[in-house]
Amino acid sequence: MSAPTWTGELALATAAIFAGAAVYVSVAEQPARLKLETRALLTEWKPSYERGATMQASLAIVSGVLGIIAFLYTHDWRWLVGAALILAPWPYTMFIIMPTNRVLKSTPPEQATDQTRGLIVQWGRLHWGRSALGLLAVAAYLWALN
């Protein structure tokens, strides 16, 4: 298998794992956690967010780098589109989601209020953006593979 093929396929695979995890959080984990009382909700959100952020950040970096490598081998700009889309959750998270994250991370569970619950609901809506970017990256990589 030539380098462009395996780098592109791995870029696609890691983007698909990213997208799948993001969609899972949006459609399964977030609705389930919202059934908890507010203190338990925040208590569950904190470690879940930390673990998910580490996993998704790593997947985005790996996929983005592989997409860039595939571009360097093939000079097909579609790989750059996929790489840009899978890396886009980084600035999206830093500038759009992070203000909400900071408040939630700094709130002790025993001080959780209805406002805290509202912030976690807002976080869930914002997280759909990460899911969408992951799915768009998968689509771009599939396009580049054809």
N, CA and C atoms as an extended XYZ file, in Angstrom:
438
Properties=species:S:1:pos:R:3:atomname:S:1:resname:S:1:resid:I:1 pbc="F F F"
N         0.853       -1.174        0.000 N   MET     1
C         0.000        0.000        0.000 CA  MET     1
C         0.900        1.240        0.000 C   MET     1
N         0.624        2.194       -0.845 N   SER     2
C         1.463        3.385       -0.923 CA  SER     2
C         1.183        4.309        0.258 C   SER     2
N         2.133        5.163        0.554 N   ALA     3
C         2.007        6.079        1.686 CA  ALA     3
C         0.750        6.944        1.598 C   ALA     3
N         0.430        7.519        0.429 N   PRO     4
C        -0.776        8.348        0.399 CA  PRO     4
C        -2.038        7.572        0.762 C   PRO     4
N        -2.112        6.320        0.343 N   THR     5
C        -3.309        5.538        0.625 CA  THR     5
C        -3.439        5.262        2.114 C   THR     5
N        -2.365        4.762        2.730 N   TRP     6
C        -2.502        4.424        4.147 CA  TRP     6
C        -2.604        5.662        5.021 C   TRP     6
N        -1.947        6.752        4.663 N   THR     7
C        -2.095        7.958        5.482 CA  THR     7
C        -3.522        8.496        5.374 C   THR     7
N        -4.060        8.486        4.177 N   GLY     8
C        -5.433        8.944        3.995 CA  GLY     8
C        -6.437        8.055        4.701 C   GLY     8
N        -6.221        6.756        4.598 N   GLU     9
C        -7.139        5.827        5.259 CA  GLU     9
C        -7.077        5.976        6.778 C   GLU     9
N        -5.876        6.168        7.313 N   LEU    10
C        -5.757        6.383        8.757 CA  LEU    10
C        -6.337        7.736        9.171 C   LEU    10
N        -6.168        8.743        8.324 N   ALA    11
C        -6.787       10.045        8.610 CA  ALA    11
C        -8.299        9.877        8.689 C   ALA    11
N        -8.864        9.156        7.736 N   LEU    12
C       -10.299        8.893        7.733 CA  LEU    12
C       -10.712        8.100        8.966 C   LEU    12
N        -9.981        7.046        9.288 N   ALA    13
C       -10.349        6.202       10.431 CA  ALA    13
C       -10.336        6.998       11.736 C   ALA    13
N        -9.306        7.802       11.956 N   THR    14
C        -9.238        8.562       13.204 CA  THR    14
C       -10.297        9.669       13.229 C   THR    14
N       -10.596       10.263       12.086 N   ALA    15
C       -11.678       11.258       12.033 CA  ALA    15
C       -13.023       10.588       12.316 C   ALA    15
N       -13.214        9.381       11.806 N   ALA    16
C       -14.469        8.662       12.042 CA  ALA    16
C       -14.618        8.296       13.522 C   ALA    16
N       -13.524        7.916       14.167 N   ILE    17
C       -13.580        7.623       15.607 CA  ILE    17
C       -13.923        8.892       16.374 C   ILE    17
N       -13.280       10.010       16.002 N   PHE    18
C       -13.584       11.304       16.621 CA  PHE    18
C       -15.066       11.630       16.466 C   PHE    18
N       -15.553       11.550       15.230 N   ALA    19
C       -16.948       11.897       14.949 CA  ALA    19
C       -17.900       10.971       15.697 C   ALA    19
N       -17.594        9.686       15.698 N   GLY    20
C       -18.447        8.730       16.404 CA  GLY    20
C       -18.516        9.023       17.892 C   GLY    20
N       -17.372        9.334       18.487 N   ALA    21
C       -17.357        9.661       19.919 CA  ALA    21
C       -18.139       10.942       20.191 C   ALA    21
N       -17.966       11.938       19.336 N   ALA    22
C       -18.669       13.214       19.529 CA  ALA    22
C       -20.177       13.028       19.393 C   ALA    22
N       -20.590       12.273       18.407 N   VAL    23
C       -22.016       12.023       18.216 CA  VAL    23
C       -22.564       11.207       19.393 C   VAL    23
N       -21.816       10.231       19.865 N   TYR    24
C       -22.245        9.442       21.025 CA  TYR    24
C       -22.510       10.350       22.226 C   TYR    24
N       -21.590       11.270       22.487 N   VAL    25
C       -21.778       12.195       23.602 CA  VAL    25
C       -23.053       12.999       23.399 C   VAL    25
N       -23.264       13.479       22.174 N   SER    26
C       -24.412       14.336       21.893 CA  SER    26
C       -25.752       13.597       21.964 C   SER    26
N       -25.801       12.351       21.489 N   VAL    27
C       -27.089       11.657       21.403 CA  VAL    27
C       -27.345       10.671       22.539 C   VAL    27
N       -26.319       10.240       23.253 N   ALA    28
C       -26.515        9.243       24.304 CA  ALA    28
C       -26.085        9.753       25.678 C   ALA    28
N       -24.821       10.140       25.803 N   GLU    29
C       -24.313       10.491       27.127 CA  GLU    29
C       -24.944       11.762       27.685 C   GLU    29
N       -25.007       12.821       26.892 N   GLN    30
C       -25.564       14.084       27.381 CA  GLN    30
C       -27.037       13.939       27.796 C   GLN    30
N       -27.898       13.358       26.964 N   PRO    31
C       -29.292       13.196       27.412 CA  PRO    31
C       -29.409       12.326       28.668 C   PRO    31
N       -28.569       11.297       28.790 N   ALA    32
C       -28.629       10.430       29.973 CA  ALA    32
C       -28.191       11.192       31.216 C   ALA    32
N       -27.125       11.967       31.108 N   ARG    33
C       -26.648       12.687       32.293 CA  ARG    33
C       -27.637       13.763       32.729 C   ARG    33
N       -28.393       14.314       31.793 N   LEU    34
C       -29.358       15.355       32.148 CA  LEU    34
C       -30.515       14.812       32.991 C   LEU    34
N       -30.637       13.490       33.100 N   LYS    35
C       -31.669       12.888       33.945 CA  LYS    35
C       -31.248       12.871       35.420 C   LYS    35
N       -29.972       13.174       35.687 N   LEU    36
C       -29.471       13.188       37.060 CA  LEU    36
C       -29.874       14.483       37.761 C   LEU    36
N       -29.899       14.430       39.102 N   GLU    37
C       -30.102       15.678       39.842 CA  GLU    37
C       -28.850       16.537       39.633 C   GLU    37
N       -28.955       17.820       39.886 N   THR    38
C       -27.946       18.791       39.459 CA  THR    38
C       -26.564       18.515       40.041 C   THR    38
N       -26.462       18.196       41.308 N   ARG    39
C       -25.144       17.926       41.902 CA  ARG    39
C       -24.503       16.703       41.240 C   ARG    39
N       -25.274       15.642       41.086 N   ALA    40
C       -24.749       14.433       40.434 CA  ALA    40
C       -24.426       14.712       38.968 C   ALA    40
N       -25.217       15.548       38.333 N   LEU    41
C       -24.990       15.929       36.937 CA  LEU    41
C       -23.617       16.550       36.769 C   LEU    41
N       -23.302       17.516       37.611 N   LEU    42
C       -21.994       18.171       37.527 CA  LEU    42
C       -20.877       17.203       37.911 C   LEU    42
N       -21.120       16.386       38.915 N   THR    43
C       -20.126       15.404       39.345 CA  THR    43
C       -19.796       14.438       38.216 C   THR    43
N       -20.798       14.027       37.448 N   GLU    44
C       -20.562       13.125       36.300 CA  GLU    44
C       -19.915       13.865       35.141 C   GLU    44
N       -20.336       15.110       34.880 N   TRP    45
C       -19.835       15.865       33.728 CA  TRP    45
C       -18.335       16.099       33.811 C   TRP    45
N       -17.835       16.431       34.988 N   LYS    46
C       -16.416       16.821       35.122 CA  LYS    46
C       -15.439       15.732       34.652 C   LYS    46
N       -15.467       14.522       35.202 N   PRO    47
C       -14.506       13.518       34.719 CA  PRO    47
C       -14.809       13.056       33.293 C   PRO    47
N       -16.088       13.032       32.940 N   SER    48
C       -16.447       12.653       31.574 CA  SER    48
C       -15.849       13.645       30.580 C   SER    48
N       -15.986       14.931       30.894 N   TYR    49
C       -15.428       15.962       30.011 CA  TYR    49
C       -13.913       15.814       29.903 C   TYR    49
N       -13.220       15.657       31.020 N   GLU    50
C       -11.753       15.562       31.003 CA  GLU    50
C       -11.281       14.379       30.167 C   GLU    50
N       -11.888       13.229       30.356 N   ARG    51
C       -11.488       12.041       29.598 CA  ARG    51
C       -11.816       12.193       28.116 C   ARG    51
N       -13.007       12.708       27.838 N   GLY    52
C       -13.409       12.901       26.447 CA  GLY    52
C       -12.544       13.919       25.734 C   GLY    52
N       -12.202       15.012       26.428 N   ALA    53
C       -11.378       16.059       25.816 CA  ALA    53
C       -10.010       15.514       25.433 C   ALA    53
N        -9.416       14.733       26.303 N   THR    54
C        -8.098       14.152       26.019 CA  THR    54
C        -8.170       13.219       24.817 C   THR    54
N        -9.179       12.357       24.806 N   MET    55
C        -9.316       11.406       23.703 CA  MET    55
C        -9.577       12.134       22.386 C   MET    55
N       -10.526       13.064       22.392 N   GLN    56
C       -10.888       13.723       21.138 CA  GLN    56
C        -9.783       14.645       20.635 C   GLN    56
N        -9.097       15.325       21.536 N   ALA    57
C        -7.989       16.188       21.110 CA  ALA    57
C        -6.905       15.362       20.434 C   ALA    57
N        -6.585       14.217       21.014 N   SER    58
C        -5.564       13.333       20.431 CA  SER    58
C        -5.989       12.831       19.056 C   SER    58
N        -7.233       12.403       18.939 N   LEU    59
C        -7.727       11.920       17.652 CA  LEU    59
C        -7.695       13.014       16.592 C   LEU    59
N        -8.072       14.233       16.977 N   ALA    60
C        -8.076       15.347       16.024 CA  ALA    60
C        -6.660       15.653       15.537 C   ALA    60
N        -5.702       15.661       16.448 N   ILE    61
C        -4.313       15.942       16.058 CA  ILE    61
C        -3.801       14.861       15.114 C   ILE    61
N        -3.996       13.613       15.486 N   VAL    62
C        -3.505       12.506       14.655 CA  VAL    62
C        -4.153       12.562       13.276 C   VAL    62
N        -5.460       12.723       13.228 N   SER    63
C        -6.161       12.759       11.955 CA  SER    63
C        -5.719       13.960       11.118 C   SER    63
N        -5.595       15.113       11.752 N   GLY    64
C        -5.158       16.309       11.025 CA  GLY    64
C        -3.767       16.156       10.438 C   GLY    64
N        -2.846       15.640       11.231 N   VAL    65
C        -1.475       15.432       10.738 CA  VAL    65
C        -1.472       14.427        9.587 C   VAL    65
N        -2.222       13.346        9.728 N   LEU    66
C        -2.284       12.355        8.653 CA  LEU    66
C        -2.908       12.940        7.385 C   LEU    66
N        -3.919       13.784        7.551 N   GLY    67
C        -4.521       14.449        6.393 CA  GLY    67
C        -3.528       15.362        5.691 C   GLY    67
N        -2.731       16.069        6.466 N   ILE    68
C        -1.701       16.946        5.886 CA  ILE    68
C        -0.636       16.122        5.170 C   ILE    68
N        -0.239       15.004        5.777 N   ILE    69
C         0.743       14.124        5.124 CA  ILE    69
C         0.176       13.583        3.814 C   ILE    69
N        -1.094       13.168        3.827 N   ALA    70
C        -1.721       12.679        2.591 CA  ALA    70
C        -1.702       13.769        1.525 C   ALA    70
N        -1.949       15.012        1.916 N   PHE    71
C        -1.878       16.132        0.966 CA  PHE    71
C        -0.463       16.281        0.415 C   PHE    71
N         0.532       16.199        1.274 N   LEU    72
C         1.920       16.375        0.830 CA  LEU    72
C         2.332       15.306       -0.189 C   LEU    72
N         1.809       14.103       -0.035 N   TYR    73
C         2.104       13.035       -0.989 CA  TYR    73
C         1.323       13.174       -2.290 C   TYR    73
N         0.076       13.618       -2.196 N   THR    74
C        -0.800       13.599       -3.370 CA  THR    74
C        -1.009       14.968       -4.014 C   THR    74
N        -0.771       16.032       -3.247 N   HIS    75
C        -1.061       17.408       -3.687 CA  HIS    75
C        -2.545       17.589       -4.001 C   HIS    75
N        -3.375       16.768       -3.385 N   ASP    76
C        -4.835       16.871       -3.536 CA  ASP    76
C        -5.356       17.720       -2.385 C   ASP    76
N        -5.836       18.908       -2.693 N   TRP    77
C        -6.269       19.874       -1.694 CA  TRP    77
C        -7.420       19.383       -0.825 C   TRP    77
N        -8.133       18.352       -1.260 N   ARG    78
C        -9.250       17.832       -0.465 CA  ARG    78
C        -8.771       17.259        0.869 C   ARG    78
N        -7.520       16.760        0.887 N   TRP    79
C        -6.975       16.274        2.162 CA  TRP    79
C        -6.812       17.433        3.148 C   TRP    79
N        -6.448       18.597        2.626 N   LEU    80
C        -6.326       19.770        3.501 CA  LEU    80
C        -7.684       20.210        4.035 C   LEU    80
N        -8.714       20.066        3.230 N   VAL    81
C       -10.059       20.394        3.691 CA  VAL    81
C       -10.426       19.490        4.874 C   VAL    81
N       -10.199       18.205        4.717 N   GLY    82
C       -10.477       17.264        5.805 CA  GLY    82
C        -9.650       17.566        7.040 C   GLY    82
N        -8.360       17.857        6.837 N   ALA    83
C        -7.480       18.169        7.967 CA  ALA    83
C        -7.952       19.436        8.680 C   ALA    83
N        -8.322       20.447        7.919 N   ALA    84
C        -8.806       21.699        8.529 CA  ALA    84
C       -10.090       21.448        9.323 C   ALA    84
N       -10.978       20.641        8.772 N   LEU    85
C       -12.237       20.367        9.461 CA  LEU    85
C       -12.042       19.564       10.735 C   LEU    85
N       -11.119       18.599       10.728 N   ILE    86
C       -10.923       17.791       11.936 CA  ILE    86
C       -10.131       18.568       12.985 C   ILE    86
N        -9.342       19.546       12.558 N   LEU    87
C        -8.612       20.387       13.514 CA  LEU    87
C        -9.459       21.565       14.005 C   LEU    87
N       -10.519       21.890       13.287 N   ALA    88
C       -11.379       23.023       13.654 CA  ALA    88
C       -12.018       22.900       15.042 C   ALA    88
N       -12.276       21.698       15.574 N   PRO    89
C       -12.808       21.652       16.936 CA  PRO    89
C       -11.878       22.270       17.989 C   PRO    89
N       -10.585       22.333       17.716 N   TRP    90
C        -9.673       22.971       18.677 CA  TRP    90
C       -10.037       24.445       18.867 C   TRP    90
N       -10.001       25.287       17.828 N   PRO    91
C       -10.372       26.688       18.073 CA  PRO    91
C       -11.843       26.845       18.451 C   PRO    91
N       -12.713       25.999       17.907 N   TYR    92
C       -14.130       26.055       18.280 CA  TYR    92
C       -14.281       25.843       19.787 C   TYR    92
N       -13.567       24.865       20.306 N   THR    93
C       -13.629       24.596       21.745 CA  THR    93
C       -13.018       25.750       22.536 C   THR    93
N       -11.856       26.220       22.106 N   MET    94
C       -11.163       27.277       22.856 CA  MET    94
C       -11.971       28.572       22.912 C   MET    94
N       -12.577       28.961       21.808 N   PHE    95
C       -13.245       30.254       21.756 CA  PHE    95
C       -14.754       30.210       22.015 C   PHE    95
N       -15.387       29.088       21.708 N   ILE    96
C       -16.846       29.017       21.829 CA  ILE    96
C       -17.284       28.230       23.078 C   ILE    96
N       -16.688       27.074       23.309 N   ILE    97
C       -17.128       26.220       24.411 CA  ILE    97
C       -16.381       26.508       25.713 C   ILE    97
N       -15.110       26.908       25.619 N   MET    98
C       -14.277       27.040       26.815 CA  MET    98
C       -14.833       27.987       27.883 C   MET    98
N       -15.465       29.101       27.544 N   PRO    99
C       -16.030       29.923       28.627 CA  PRO    99
C       -17.032       29.151       29.494 C   PRO    99
N       -17.848       28.328       28.872 N   THR   100
C       -18.795       27.495       29.622 CA  THR   100
C       -18.045       26.442       30.419 C   THR   100
N       -17.049       25.808       29.792 N   ASN   101
C       -16.248       24.787       30.481 CA  ASN   101
C       -15.599       25.349       31.740 C   ASN   101
N       -15.040       26.542       31.642 N   ARG   102
C       -14.331       27.133       32.790 CA  ARG   102
C       -15.261       27.300       33.986 C   ARG   102
N       -16.453       27.785       33.729 N   VAL   103
C       -17.408       27.963       34.832 CA  VAL   103
C       -17.775       26.606       35.428 C   VAL   103
N       -18.065       25.642       34.576 N   LEU   104
C       -18.452       24.324       35.076 CA  LEU   104
C       -17.311       23.656       35.836 C   LEU   104
N       -16.104       23.735       35.303 N   LYS   105
C       -14.957       23.094       35.962 CA  LYS   105
C       -14.635       23.741       37.302 C   LYS   105
N       -14.922       25.036       37.452 N   SER   106
C       -14.591       25.727       38.699 CA  SER   106
C       -15.711       25.657       39.740 C   SER   106
N       -16.856       25.105       39.381 N   THR   107
C       -17.987       25.004       40.314 CA  THR   107
C       -17.899       23.703       41.106 C   THR   107
N       -17.788       23.777       42.415 N   PRO   108
C       -17.822       22.550       43.221 CA  PRO   108
C       -19.218       21.920       43.124 C   PRO   108
N       -19.295       20.598       43.044 N   PRO   109
C       -20.605       19.949       42.922 CA  PRO   109
C       -21.596       20.357       44.022 C   PRO   109
N       -21.114       20.570       45.220 N   GLU   110
C       -22.028       20.953       46.301 CA  GLU   110
C       -22.606       22.360       46.120 C   GLU   110
N       -22.039       23.136       45.199 N   GLN   111
C       -22.552       24.473       44.905 CA  GLN   111
C       -23.335       24.519       43.580 C   GLN   111
N       -23.618       23.356       43.014 N   ALA   112
C       -24.350       23.303       41.752 CA  ALA   112
C       -25.775       23.818       41.945 C   ALA   112
N       -26.238       24.618       40.984 N   THR   113
C       -27.563       25.233       41.049 CA  THR   113
C       -28.293       24.987       39.730 C   THR   113
N       -29.474       25.560       39.623 N   ASP   114
C       -30.197       25.486       38.351 CA  ASP   114
C       -29.401       26.170       37.244 C   ASP   114
N       -28.637       27.199       37.576 N   GLN   115
C       -27.775       27.858       36.582 CA  GLN   115
C       -26.709       26.882       36.081 C   GLN   115
N       -26.170       26.068       36.977 N   THR   116
C       -25.183       25.050       36.589 CA  THR   116
C       -25.815       24.079       35.592 C   THR   116
N       -27.018       23.638       35.904 N   ARG   117
C       -27.733       22.734       34.985 CA  ARG   117
C       -27.910       23.412       33.631 C   ARG   117
N       -28.290       24.666       33.636 N   GLY   118
C       -28.451       25.407       32.387 CA  GLY   118
C       -27.166       25.484       31.586 C   GLY   118
N       -26.041       25.633       32.281 N   LEU   119
C       -24.746       25.666       31.590 CA  LEU   119
C       -24.413       24.310       30.969 C   LEU   119
N       -24.776       23.225       31.642 N   ILE   120
C       -24.517       21.899       31.070 CA  ILE   120
C       -25.439       21.655       29.879 C   ILE   120
N       -26.654       22.137       29.942 N   VAL   121
C       -27.549       22.055       28.778 CA  VAL   121
C       -26.941       22.855       27.623 C   VAL   121
N       -26.465       24.059       27.911 N   GLN   122
C       -25.816       24.890       26.884 CA  GLN   122
C       -24.590       24.186       26.327 C   GLN   122
N       -23.783       23.578       27.209 N   TRP   123
C       -22.594       22.848       26.775 CA  TRP   123
C       -22.986       21.761       25.771 C   TRP   123
N       -24.077       21.059       26.056 N   GLY   124
C       -24.531       20.003       25.153 CA  GLY   124
C       -24.899       20.534       23.777 C   GLY   124
N       -25.574       21.685       23.746 N   ARG   125
C       -25.900       22.292       22.443 CA  ARG   125
C       -24.618       22.695       21.713 C   ARG   125
N       -23.682       23.272       22.426 N   LEU   126
C       -22.423       23.674       21.800 CA  LEU   126
C       -21.627       22.466       21.309 C   LEU   126
N       -21.722       21.373       22.044 N   HIS   127
C       -20.980       20.171       21.657 CA  HIS   127
C       -21.431       19.626       20.303 C   HIS   127
N       -22.677       19.887       19.919 N   TRP   128
C       -23.139       19.462       18.596 CA  TRP   128
C       -22.261       20.051       17.498 C   TRP   128
N       -21.681       21.217       17.720 N   GLY   129
C       -20.757       21.809       16.738 CA  GLY   129
C       -19.542       20.937       16.531 C   GLY   129
N       -19.012       20.368       17.601 N   ARG   130
C       -17.869       19.448       17.485 CA  ARG   130
C       -18.284       18.208       16.698 C   ARG   130
N       -19.482       17.716       16.965 N   SER   131
C       -19.979       16.543       16.236 CA  SER   131
C       -20.076       16.854       14.747 C   SER   131
N       -20.626       18.020       14.430 N   ALA   132
C       -20.788       18.403       13.018 CA  ALA   132
C       -19.440       18.536       12.326 C   ALA   132
N       -18.477       19.161       12.986 N   LEU   133
C       -17.148       19.312       12.374 CA  LEU   133
C       -16.502       17.947       12.127 C   LEU   133
N       -16.656       17.030       13.062 N   GLY   134
C       -16.116       15.681       12.876 CA  GLY   134
C       -16.763       14.968       11.696 C   GLY   134
N       -18.076       15.071       11.589 N   LEU   135
C       -18.775       14.430       10.472 CA  LEU   135
C       -18.391       15.064        9.133 C   LEU   135
N       -18.221       16.374        9.117 N   LEU   136
C       -17.781       17.043        7.881 CA  LEU   136
C       -16.365       16.619        7.498 C   LEU   136
N       -15.501       16.432        8.486 N   ALA   137
C       -14.143       15.957        8.203 CA  ALA   137
C       -14.178       14.565        7.594 C   ALA   137
N       -15.002       13.705        8.128 N   VAL   138
C       -15.149       12.353        7.578 CA  VAL   138
C       -15.605       12.448        6.119 C   VAL   138
N       -16.591       13.284        5.858 N   ALA   139
C       -17.087       13.439        4.487 CA  ALA   139
C       -15.983       13.951        3.559 C   ALA   139
N       -15.196       14.903        4.020 N   ALA   140
C       -14.106       15.446        3.188 CA  ALA   140
C       -13.058       14.383        2.911 C   ALA   140
N       -12.699       13.603        3.917 N   TYR   141
C       -11.717       12.538        3.698 CA  TYR   141
C       -12.252       11.468        2.757 C   TYR   141
N       -13.524       11.128        2.882 N   LEU   142
C       -14.112       10.168        1.944 CA  LEU   142
C       -14.063       10.712        0.525 C   LEU   142
N       -14.348       11.970        0.377 N   TRP   143
C       -14.272       12.649       -0.931 CA  TRP   143
C       -12.852       12.564       -1.483 C   TRP   143
N       -11.868       12.814       -0.644 N   ALA   144
C       -10.469       12.774       -1.089 CA  ALA   144
C       -10.035       11.355       -1.461 C   ALA   144
N       -10.593       10.366       -0.833 N   LEU   145
C       -10.223        8.969       -1.149 CA  LEU   145
C       -10.777        8.524       -2.496 C   LEU   145
N       -11.795        9.186       -3.000 N   ASN   146
C       -12.401        8.789       -4.300 CA  ASN   146
C       -11.675        9.403       -5.465 C   ASN   146
